């Protein structure tokens, strides 16, 4: 094995001190650590006193496989390789045996069992004024409460402290009672959740000296992978198991911390480990064997804008082939995605080479539809087609009503369709009022609007009568005027506007993110409808064919009942941990999706939040082996306002990275003359390869697309107030500090009329 100097230093380092290793993406980390364990055992260390902790089951299996490759001798006993939760499970059982914890059924509660119990608890404890909303949006409330309970178990903070830290709205304070009641039920039923495998043992160890004595100082050496995604419970467990005896090595990359929603914080690998494990040796794996110079340069330029990080410059190994970087600025995003795929296939590539990485799942709607239309096989990493969403079903129902198709359907089909329509947006009827109305509608083949307008029930209140009458008039308008609409998308947008659909979705969703996901699915469907331009009857047939294909088991798409092998993957960036693909496509590089700023009501888009979003893009870009495709919009207006290219595209200096990255192939030395202005990152990168740079322009210019959002810039110029600095940002506004410390807030919607960027 040919090692880099960094790998060699890690493998052969002494084992008598703690160590923190910063390993960039694709740096051969698994191989390096396996050889370090081999060296450790060769020094005579007892494998029974060596423990290796991995992030998840797949990482554990991969590391055991690598260890056996590196240590092939059958008579050599390997150390234990466990996940955190497997270790917690074992400790839990030990504490039960010792009488420190009560007996439990150690099979974790299934997800549906947790959701059912929390739903029962919500119905008992939620305030009376929320009960109707909760019944209408059962799933959203249950998911949010389950998430809150889980997050409370990633830390030893009190539920009150967690609630305040997460900035929940005051009306959801009943979640605190839900947590307490759920825990009382769980303990009485002698059941545990997956999170309890760590939470309960660590909490016991923290407060109970006898439990601590059973755990600490039993190991000589601990190795922990993916430490950047450690939360407080995992960090405390490591600290207690190590005690004062074990030498601990943690490995990770602060720039790849992307699981904050699970309680992870980069501070554990950046600061906390060094504070609590005395004077650790710091080492790096900064050389990537995955991607070429262009991607490395892009990634370095991007992540250098983060302050909460360790200044490690990732660079491509000399043996790593070039990775092409392609920047597409297009107003037809999904068509651009298809063009990239078709070009790859024309060069004898396979669909399975490709991954499409999304910031939010709602982006998949238009992409799925066009892939189905083109007959391109795909897999959804979350296992659920966006075309099965209630939003898409309801919109197809609107079109079926407008076309008159519902008049020809069976009563059963009509009943289901009208139920969906009356809940999209929800007009506020309980099931006891909704079902009789839908029964009457289902038995009729015309006059649906009039039925709503004239519907009488003694239990209806005034606001419900008004909503029924308004909806009835809208249905009548749809039936009478659908043919007059110039485009089907115009009909749908009119329906959305007249029903105030988006306001309704925002009002009923438990979280802002959930509301924006729903709205995003609607907008994705509309974008596809606009691109198809088919007459309404033909469009309905087309959509149903596509939806039927999308909902087939993925094995059927192969035509032989076998697992689908040559299919591209649609995944979220959060699911890409430790993975790589020949071709990576990242659509949606707008200042609404990356960084994700569609969070209505967010108290402020903080610097820490932007850093977190920047890390997501960093992780996404560094998955690519042969080709990276970045797709950003031209400045345009969608259904929710003006769309600008992502501010991150200004930061990556694409032109410079492309020119310098190309010039470094084949390996060169001496001085390179570049046409783009230089940056400190570019000079440092070239110096690592013993190359110096020169340019006719000494100062770096912004390399982002034209038309970037002014509020994403540090310095701006106002037509009246002159130069200023952007000091804060919210969803729909931003704050500028002008000379003499004058501070003013401005609307994003009209910013282009008064502001320009400082060149």
C-alpha positions in Angstrom: 0.0 0.0 0.0 1.4 3.4 -1.0 0.7 5.9 1.8 0.6 9.6 1.8 2.8 11.2 4.6 -0.4 12.1 6.5 -1.7 8.5 6.4 1.7 7.1 7.4 1.9 9.5 10.3 -1.5 8.5 11.6 -0.9 4.7 11.2 2.4 4.8 13.0 1.7 7.4 15.7 2.2 6.5 19.3 -0.8 5.1 21.2 -0.1 6.8 24.5 -2.0 10.0 23.9 -5.4 11.2 22.7 -5.8 12.1 19.1 -8.2 14.1 17.0 -8.0 13.5 13.2 -9.6 15.9 10.7 -10.3 13.8 7.6 -11.7 15.5 4.4 -14.1 13.8 2.1 -12.7 10.9 0.1 -9.4 10.9 2.0 -9.0 7.1 2.4 -10.1 7.4 6.1 -11.4 3.8 6.5 -8.3 2.3 5.0 -6.0 4.5 7.1 -7.8 3.6 10.3 -7.8 -0.1 9.6 -4.1 0.0 9.1 -3.7 1.9 12.4 -5.6 -0.9 14.2 -3.3 -3.4 12.5 -0.3 -1.5 13.8 -1.9 -1.3 17.3 -2.3 -5.0 17.5 1.2 -5.6 16.2 2.4 -3.6 19.1 0.9 -6.3 21.4 -2.2 -4.5 22.5 -5.1 -6.8 23.7 -7.9 -6.6 21.1 -10.4 -7.2 23.9 -9.4 -3.8 25.3 -9.8 -2.0 22.0 -13.3 -0.6 21.1 -14.2 1.0 17.7 -17.4 3.0 17.5 -19.1 3.8 14.1 -21.9 6.1 13.2 -24.3 3.5 11.8 -24.7 -0.2 11.0 -23.5 0.1 7.4 -20.4 1.9 8.5 -19.8 -0.8 11.1 -20.1 -3.6 8.4 -17.8 -1.7 6.0 -15.1 -1.2 8.7 -15.2 -4.8 9.8 -14.8 -5.9 6.1 -11.9 -3.5 5.7 -10.3 -4.7 8.9 -10.4 -8.3 7.7 -8.8 -7.3 4.4 -6.0 -5.5 6.2 -5.6 -8.2 8.8 -6.4 -11.4 6.8 -4.8 -13.8 9.3 -7.6 -16.1 10.5 -6.1 -16.6 13.9 -5.9 -12.9 14.7 -8.7 -11.8 16.9 -10.2 -8.4 15.8 -11.3 -5.7 18.2 -15.1 -5.1 18.6 -16.6 -2.7 16.2 -19.9 -1.4 17.4 -22.4 1.4 16.7 -23.1 3.8 19.5 -26.6 2.3 19.9 -25.3 -1.3 20.0 -23.0 -0.2 22.8 -25.9 1.6 24.6 -28.1 -1.5 24.3 -25.4 -3.7 25.9 -25.0 -1.2 28.8 -28.7 -1.1 29.3 -28.9 -4.8 29.7 -26.0 -4.8 32.1 -27.6 -2.2 34.3 -30.8 -4.3 34.4 -28.8 -7.3 35.5 -27.1 -5.2 38.2 -30.5 -4.0 39.5 -29.7 -0.4 38.6 -32.5 -0.2 36.0 -35.9 -1.9 36.0 -36.5 -4.8 33.6 -37.6 -3.7 30.1 -38.7 -5.3 26.9 -35.5 -4.5 25.0 -37.1 -4.6 21.6 -37.5 -0.9 20.7 -40.9 0.4 20.1 -41.8 0.5 16.5 -42.4 3.9 14.9 -46.1 3.3 14.6 -46.4 2.3 18.3 -44.6 5.6 19.3 -46.8 7.7 17.1 -50.0 6.0 18.3 -49.1 6.6 22.0 -48.1 10.2 21.4 -51.3 10.8 19.5 -53.3 9.5 22.4 -51.3 11.7 24.7 -51.8 14.8 22.5 -55.6 14.3 22.4 -55.6 14.3 26.2 -53.2 17.2 26.9 -53.4 19.6 24.0 -55.3 22.9 24.8 -58.9 23.0 23.8 -58.3 25.8 21.3 -55.9 23.5 19.4 -58.1 20.4 19.3 -59.8 21.1 16.0 -56.6 22.0 14.3 -54.9 18.9 15.6 -57.7 16.7 14.3 -57.4 18.2 10.9 -53.6 17.8 10.9 -53.1 14.8 13.0 -49.9 13.6 11.2 -48.1 17.0 11.4 -48.7 17.3 15.1 -47.7 13.8 15.9 -44.5 14.0 13.8 -43.5 17.2 15.5 -44.2 15.8 19.0 -42.2 12.6 18.2 -39.3 14.8 17.0 -39.4 16.9 20.2 -39.4 13.7 22.4 -36.4 12.4 20.4 -34.5 15.6 20.6 -35.0 15.7 24.4 -33.2 12.4 24.4 -30.1 13.7 22.6 -29.1 15.8 25.6 -29.2 15.9 29.4 -30.8 19.3 29.3 -34.3 19.5 30.6 -37.3 19.4 28.2 -37.9 23.1 29.0 -34.4 24.0 28.0 -34.7 22.0 24.7 -38.1 23.7 24.0 -36.6 27.2 24.5 -33.5 26.3 22.4 -35.6 25.1 19.5 -37.7 28.3 19.6 -41.1 26.5 19.4 -44.1 28.8 19.3 -45.8 29.3 22.7 -48.9 27.4 21.8 -46.9 24.2 21.5 -45.8 24.4 25.1 -48.1 21.4 25.8 -45.3 19.3 24.2 -43.6 19.5 27.6 -46.5 17.6 29.2 -46.5 15.2 26.2 -42.9 14.3 26.9 -43.6 13.7 30.6 -46.7 11.6 30.0 -45.1 9.6 27.3 -42.1 8.8 29.6 -44.5 7.7 32.4 -46.4 5.4 30.0 -43.2 4.0 28.5 -41.8 3.1 31.9 -45.0 1.6 33.1 -45.3 -0.5 30.0 -41.6 -1.5 30.3 -40.7 -0.4 26.8 -37.9 1.6 25.3 -37.4 3.7 22.1 -34.4 3.6 19.9 -33.2 6.8 21.5 -33.5 5.3 25.0 -30.7 2.9 24.2 -28.3 5.8 24.7 -30.3 8.3 26.7 -31.3 6.0 29.6 -27.8 4.4 30.3 -26.0 7.7 29.9 -28.4 9.5 32.2 -27.9 6.8 34.8 -24.1 6.9 34.5 -24.2 10.7 34.8 -26.1 10.6 38.1 -25.1 7.2 39.6 -21.6 6.5 40.8 -22.1 2.7 40.9 -23.1 2.7 37.2 -20.1 4.8 36.3 -17.8 2.4 38.0 -19.2 -0.5 35.9 -18.4 1.4 32.7 -15.2 3.5 33.0 -11.6 2.5 32.7 -12.2 -0.9 31.1 -10.6 -0.1 27.7 -7.1 0.8 26.7 -7.9 2.3 23.3 -11.1 3.9 21.7 -11.5 4.9 18.1 -14.6 6.9 17.1 -15.5 7.6 13.5 -17.7 10.5 12.1 -17.2 12.5 15.3 -18.4 15.7 13.6 -22.0 14.4 13.9 -21.8 13.6 17.6 -24.4 14.9 20.0 -24.2 15.4 23.7 -25.4 12.0 24.7 -22.8 10.3 22.5 -20.1 12.6 23.7 -20.9 11.9 27.3 -20.9 8.1 26.7 -17.5 8.3 25.2 -16.2 10.3 28.1 -17.5 7.9 30.7 -16.3 4.7 28.9 -12.8 6.2 28.4 -12.5 7.2 32.0 -8.9 8.1 32.8 -7.4 4.9 31.3 -8.3 4.8 27.6 -6.4 6.7 24.9 -9.1 8.0 22.6 -8.9 8.8 18.9 -11.8 10.6 17.2 -12.0 11.1 13.5 -14.3 13.5 11.5 -14.6 16.6 9.5 -16.3 19.7 11.1 -17.0 20.9 7.5 -19.3 17.9 7.1 -21.5 18.4 10.2 -25.0 18.1 8.6 -27.0 16.4 11.4 -27.7 19.3 13.6 -31.4 18.4 13.6 -30.4 15.3 15.5 -28.5 17.3 18.1 -25.0 17.1 16.4 -22.7 20.1 16.8 -19.3 20.7 15.2 -18.1 22.1 18.5 -17.6 18.6 19.9 -14.8 17.9 17.4 -13.6 21.5 17.3 -13.4 22.3 21.0 -15.1 20.0 23.5 -12.9 17.0 22.8 -9.7 18.9 23.4 -11.2 20.5 26.5 -12.2 17.2 28.1 -9.5 14.9 26.7 -6.2 16.5 27.7 -3.9 17.8 25.0 -4.8 15.6 22.1 -2.5 15.2 19.2 -4.0 16.9 16.1 -3.6 15.2 12.7 -5.2 15.6 9.3 -6.1 13.6 6.2 -6.4 16.5 3.8 -5.7 14.7 0.5 -8.7 13.3 -1.4 -8.7 10.3 -3.7 -12.3 10.9 -4.8 -12.5 14.1 -6.8 -10.1 16.2 -8.9 -8.6 19.7 -8.4 -11.6 21.6 -9.8 -14.0 20.2 -7.1 -11.4 20.6 -4.4 -10.9 24.2 -5.3 -14.6 24.9 -5.4 -15.1 23.2 -2.0 -12.3 25.1 -0.4 -13.5 28.5 -1.7 -17.0 27.7 -0.5 -16.2 26.5 3.0 -13.6 29.1 3.7 -16.5 31.5 4.3 -17.4 29.6 7.5 -15.9 30.7 10.7 -16.8 27.8 12.9 -14.3 25.4 11.4 -10.8 24.2 11.4 -8.6 25.6 8.6 -7.8 22.5 6.7 -7.3 22.8 2.9 -8.6 19.7 1.1 -6.7 18.9 -2.0 -6.8 16.2 -4.7 -4.1 13.5 -4.8 -1.9 13.7 -7.9 -3.2 10.3 -9.0 -6.9 11.3 -8.9 -8.4 11.9 -12.3 -9.9 15.2 -13.2 -13.5 15.8 -12.2 -15.4 17.9 -14.6 -17.4 20.8 -13.2 -20.4 22.2 -15.2 -22.3 25.2 -14.2 -25.8 25.6 -15.8 -27.7 28.8 -15.4 -31.2 27.9 -16.6 -34.8 29.0 -16.2 -35.9 25.5 -17.3 -34.3 23.4 -14.5 -35.9 20.0 -15.0 -35.3 20.2 -18.7 -31.6 20.9 -17.9 -31.5 17.9 -15.6 -32.8 15.7 -18.5 -30.2 17.2 -20.9 -27.4 16.3 -18.5 -28.7 12.7 -18.2 -29.1 12.3 -21.9 -25.6 13.6 -22.6 -24.2 11.1 -20.0 -26.1 8.2 -21.7 -24.8 9.3 -25.2 -21.3 8.7 -23.9 -22.1 5.1 -22.9 -22.7 6.0 -19.3 -25.2 4.3 -17.1 -28.2 5.7 -15.2 -26.9 4.1 -12.0 -23.8 6.4 -12.3 -26.0 9.4 -11.5 -27.4 10.9 -8.3 -29.7 14.0 -8.1 -29.2 15.6 -4.8 -32.0 17.8 -3.3 -32.1 20.2 -0.5 -35.8 19.5 0.1 -38.0 16.6 -1.1 -40.5 18.9 -2.7 -37.9 19.5 -5.5 -38.5 16.0 -6.7 -42.0 16.5 -8.0 -41.2 18.1 -11.4 -38.1 16.0 -11.7 -40.0 12.7 -11.2 -42.7 13.7 -13.6 -40.2 14.4 -16.4 -38.2 11.3 -15.8 -41.3 9.2 -16.0 -42.3 11.0 -19.2 -38.9 10.3 -20.7 -38.9 6.7 -19.6 -35.8 7.1 -17.4 -35.6 4.6 -14.5 -35.1 6.2 -11.1 -35.1 5.3 -7.4 -36.3 7.5 -4.6 -34.0 7.3 -1.6 -36.8 8.0 0.8 -38.9 5.2 -0.7 -41.8 7.5 -1.4 -42.8 9.0 -4.7 -43.8 12.7 -4.5 -46.6 11.8 -6.9 -48.3 10.0 -4.0 -48.5 13.2 -2.0 -51.9 14.6 -1.0 -51.0 17.8 -2.7 -50.5 16.2 -6.1 -53.6 14.0 -5.6 -55.7 17.1 -4.8 -54.5 19.1 -7.8 -55.3 16.2 -10.1 -58.8 16.2 -8.4 -59.2 19.9 -9.2 -58.4 19.2 -12.9 -60.8 16.2 -12.9 -63.6 18.5 -11.5 -62.8 21.2 -14.0 -62.8 18.8 -17.0 -66.2 17.3 -16.0 -64.5 13.9 -15.6 -65.9 13.4 -12.1 -69.4 13.4 -13.5 -68.5 10.1 -15.3 -66.7 8.5 -12.3 -68.2 5.9 -9.9 -69.7 7.2 -6.6 -66.8 5.7 -4.7 -64.2 7.6 -6.8 -66.3 10.8 -6.5 -66.5 10.5 -2.7 -62.7 10.2 -2.3 -62.1 13.1 -4.7 -64.5 15.4 -3.0 -63.0 14.6 0.4 -59.6 15.6 -0.9 -60.9 18.8 -2.4 -62.7 19.9 0.7 -59.5 19.5 2.6 -57.4 21.3 0.1 -57.5 23.9 1.6 -59.4 22.5 4.6 -62.8 24.3 4.9 -63.1 23.5 8.6 -65.6 20.7 8.6 -65.3 17.8 11.1 -65.8 14.3 9.8 -69.4 14.2 11.2 -70.3 17.1 8.9 -67.9 16.2 6.0 -69.1 12.7 5.3 -72.8 13.4 4.8 -71.9 16.2 2.4 -69.5 14.0 0.4 -72.1 11.2 0.3 -74.6 13.6 -1.4 -71.9 14.9 -3.8 -70.9 11.3 -4.7 -74.4 10.4 -5.7 -74.8 13.3 -8.2 -73.2 13.7 -11.6 -73.6 17.5 -11.9 -74.4 20.6 -9.9 -71.6 20.2 -7.3 -71.1 23.9 -6.8 -74.8 24.5 -6.2 -74.9 21.7 -3.6 -72.2 23.4 -1.6 -73.8 26.8 -1.9 -77.1 25.5 -0.6 -76.0 22.9 1.9 -77.8 23.2 5.2 -76.9 21.5 8.4 -78.0 22.5 11.9 -74.5 22.1 13.2 -72.8 24.4 10.7 -71.5 27.7 12.1 -71.4 30.9 10.2 -67.8 30.7 9.1 -68.3 27.2 7.7 -71.4 28.3 5.8 -69.3 31.1 4.2 -66.5 28.8 3.3 -68.9 26.3 1.7 -70.6 29.0 -0.3 -67.3 30.4 -1.5 -66.0 27.0 -2.5 -69.3 26.2 -4.2 -69.0 29.4 -6.4 -65.5 28.4 -7.2 -66.5 24.9 -8.3 -69.2 26.3 -10.5 -66.7 28.7 -12.1 -64.3 25.8 -12.7 -67.0 23.7 -14.4 -68.3 26.6 -16.5 -65.0 28.3 -17.4 -62.3 25.8 -17.6 -62.2 25.8 -21.4 -61.7 29.5 -21.4 -58.4 29.3 -19.6 -55.5 29.8 -22.0 -53.5 27.2 -20.1 -54.2 24.5 -17.5 -51.6 26.1 -15.3 -53.6 29.3 -15.4 -56.7 27.5 -14.1 -54.7 25.9 -11.2 -53.1 29.2 -10.3 -56.5 30.9 -10.2 -57.8 28.1 -8.0 -54.8 28.5 -5.6 -55.3 32.3 -5.5 -59.1 32.2 -4.9 -59.0 29.5 -2.2 -56.0 31.3 -0.5 -54.4 27.8 -0.6 -50.9 28.8 0.5 -52.2 30.8 3.5 -54.3 27.9 4.5 -51.4 25.4 4.3 -49.2 27.8 6.4 -51.9 28.2 9.0 -52.5 24.5 9.5 -48.9 23.2 9.3 -47.2 22.6 12.6 -43.8 23.9 11.4 -42.8 26.5 8.8 -40.7 23.9 7.0 -43.6 21.5 6.7 -45.8 24.3 5.1 -43.1 25.3 2.6 -42.6 21.6 1.6 -46.3 21.4 0.8 -46.2 24.6 -1.1 -43.0 23.5 -2.9 -44.8 20.3 -4.1 -47.6 22.4 -5.5 -45.2 24.7 -7.3 -43.2 21.7 -8.6 -46.4 20.2 -10.0 -47.3 23.6 -11.6 -43.9 23.9 -13.2 -44.3 20.6 -14.9 -47.8 21.4 -16.1 -46.5 24.6 -17.6 -43.8 22.7 -19.5 -46.2 20.0 -20.9 -48.8 22.3 -22.4 -51.4 19.7 -23.1 -55.2 20.2 -23.3 -57.0 19.3 -20.1 -58.5 15.9 -21.0 -55.2 14.7 -22.6 -53.2 16.1 -19.6 -55.3 14.1 -17.1 -54.7 10.8 -19.0 -51.0 11.7 -19.2 -50.8 12.4 -15.5 -52.5 9.2 -14.4 -50.3 7.1 -16.6 -47.2 8.8 -15.0 -48.6 8.4 -11.5 -49.4 4.7 -12.1 -45.8 4.1 -13.2 -44.4 6.1 -10.3 -46.3 4.0 -7.7 -45.3 0.6 -9.2 -42.9 -1.4 -7.1 -39.4 -0.5 -8.3 -38.7 -4.2 -9.2 -41.4 -4.0 -11.9 -39.6 -1.3 -13.8 -36.9 -3.8 -14.7 -39.5 -5.8 -16.6 -38.3 -9.1 -15.1 -39.3 -8.7 -11.5 -35.7 -8.4 -10.5 -34.3 -5.5 -8.5 -33.9 -2.4 -10.6 -30.1 -2.1 -11.3 -29.6 0.6 -13.9 -31.6 3.5 -12.4 -30.4 6.9 -11.2 -31.0 7.9 -7.6 -32.9 10.9 -6.3 -31.8 11.6 -2.8 -31.5 14.4 -0.2 -28.2 15.9 0.6 -28.6 14.7 4.2 -28.6 11.1 3.1 -25.3 11.2 1.3 -23.1 10.7 4.3 -20.0 8.7 3.3 -21.3 8.0 -0.3 -20.0 8.9 -3.7 -21.2 8.7 -7.4 -19.5 9.2 -10.8 -22.0 12.0 -11.7 -23.6 14.4 -9.2 -26.4 16.8 -10.2 -27.4 19.5 -7.8 -30.4 21.4 -9.0 -32.1 24.3 -7.2 -29.1 26.4 -6.4 -31.2 29.4 -5.6 -31.2 31.8 -2.7 -34.5 30.2 -1.5 -33.3 26.5 -1.5 -29.6 26.7 -0.8 -29.5 28.4 1.7 -33.0 27.3 2.5 -34.7 30.5 3.4 -38.4 29.6 2.8 -38.9 29.4 6.6 -41.7 31.8 7.3 -41.5 33.2 10.8 -37.9 32.4 11.4 -36.7 34.9 13.9 -33.7 35.7 11.7 -31.4 34.0 9.1 -28.4 33.9 11.4 -24.7 33.5 10.4 -24.7 30.1 12.1 -27.7 29.0 10.0 -26.0 30.1 6.8 -22.8 28.2 7.9 -24.9 25.1 8.3 -26.4 25.4 4.9 -23.0 26.1 3.4 -21.8 22.8 4.9 -24.7 21.0 3.2 -23.5 22.3 -0.2 -19.9 21.4 0.6 -21.0 17.8 1.4 -23.1 17.6 -1.8 -20.3 18.8 -4.1 -17.7 16.5 -2.6 -19.7 13.4 -3.5 -18.7 13.6 -7.2 -16.0 11.5 -8.8 -16.1 12.2 -12.6 -18.6 15.0 -13.1 -20.3 17.7 -11.0 -23.3 19.6 -12.4 -24.5 22.7 -10.6 -27.9 24.2 -11.8 -28.9 27.7 -10.8 -31.8 29.7 -12.0 -31.7 32.8 -14.0 -33.4 35.7 -12.1 -37.1 35.0 -12.4 -40.4 35.1 -10.5 -42.0 31.9 -9.3 -45.4 31.5 -7.5 -43.8 32.7 -4.3 -41.8 35.7 -5.4 -38.5 36.6 -7.0 -35.8 33.9 -7.3 -32.1 34.7 -7.4 -29.1 32.4 -7.8 -27.7 31.1 -4.6 -25.3 33.4 -2.7 -23.0 30.4 -2.4 -22.3 30.5 -6.2 -20.6 33.9 -5.7 -18.4 32.3 -3.1 -17.0 29.4 -5.0 -15.1 31.4 -7.7 -16.1 28.9 -10.4 -14.2 30.6 -13.2 -10.9 30.6 -11.3 -11.4 27.1 -10.0 -12.1 25.8 -13.5 -9.1 27.5 -15.0 -6.6 26.6 -12.3 -8.0 23.0 -11.9 -7.6 22.4 -15.6 -4.0 23.8 -15.6 -2.9 21.4 -12.9 -3.5 18.5 -15.3 -1.1 16.9 -16.1 0.9 17.5 -12.9 3.0 20.6 -13.4 5.5 22.8 -11.6 6.9 26.4 -11.8 4.6 29.3 -12.4 1.1 29.3 -13.9 -0.2 32.5 -15.6 -4.0 32.7 -15.1 -6.6 35.1 -16.6 -8.8 35.1 -13.6 -8.0 37.2 -10.5 -6.4 35.2 -7.7 -7.5 34.4 -4.2 -5.6 33.3 -1.1 -7.2 29.9 -1.4 -6.0 29.4 -4.9 -2.4 30.5 -4.0 -2.4 28.1 -1.0 -3.7 25.2 -3.1 -1.1 25.7 -5.8 1.6 26.0 -3.2 0.7 22.5 -1.9 1.5 21.2 -5.4 4.7 23.3 -5.6 3.2 25.7 -8.2 3.2 29.5 -8.0 0.5 31.6 -9.6 0.4 35.0 -11.3 -2.4 37.0 -12.8 -2.9 40.4 -14.4 -5.6 41.1 -11.8 -4.4 41.1 -8.2 -7.8 41.3 -6.4 -10.4 38.6 -6.6 -13.7 39.5 -8.2 -17.1 38.0 -7.5 -17.5 34.9 -9.7 -21.1 34.3 -9.2 -23.9 34.6 -11.7 -25.3 37.9 -12.6 -28.4 39.1 -10.8 -27.5 37.7 -7.4 -29.6 38.8 -4.4 -28.3 42.1 -3.0 -29.1 41.0 0.6 -26.6 38.2 0.2 -23.8 40.6 -0.3 -21.8 42.2 2.6 -21.7 45.7 1.0 -24.5 47.4 -0.9 -25.4 50.8 -2.3 -28.8 52.4 -1.8 -30.0 55.0 -4.4 -30.7 57.5 -1.6 -28.8 56.5 1.5 -25.5 55.5 -0.2 -23.2 52.7 0.9 -24.0 50.3 3.7 -23.5 46.8 5.1 -26.1 44.1 5.4 -26.1 43.1 9.0 -29.2 40.9 9.4 -31.6 39.0 7.2 -35.1 37.5 7.7 -37.4 35.7 5.3 -38.9 38.7 3.6 -36.6 41.6 4.7 -33.0 42.5 5.4 -31.3 45.2 7.6 -28.6 47.5 6.4 -26.3 49.7 8.5 -25.3 52.9 6.7 -22.6 55.4 7.6 -23.0 57.1 11.0 -24.6 53.8 12.2 -28.0 54.5 10.7 -29.8 51.2 10.6 -32.8 50.5 8.4 -34.9 47.5 7.4 -35.9 46.9 3.7 -38.3 44.6 1.9 -36.6 42.0 -0.3 -39.4 42.2 -2.8 -38.6 45.8 -3.8 -34.8 45.7 -3.1 -33.9 45.6 -6.8 -35.5 49.0 -7.3 -33.2 50.8 -4.9 -30.1 48.7 -4.3 -27.0 47.7 -6.2 -24.0 45.6 -5.2 -20.6 47.1 -4.4 -18.1 46.1 -7.2 
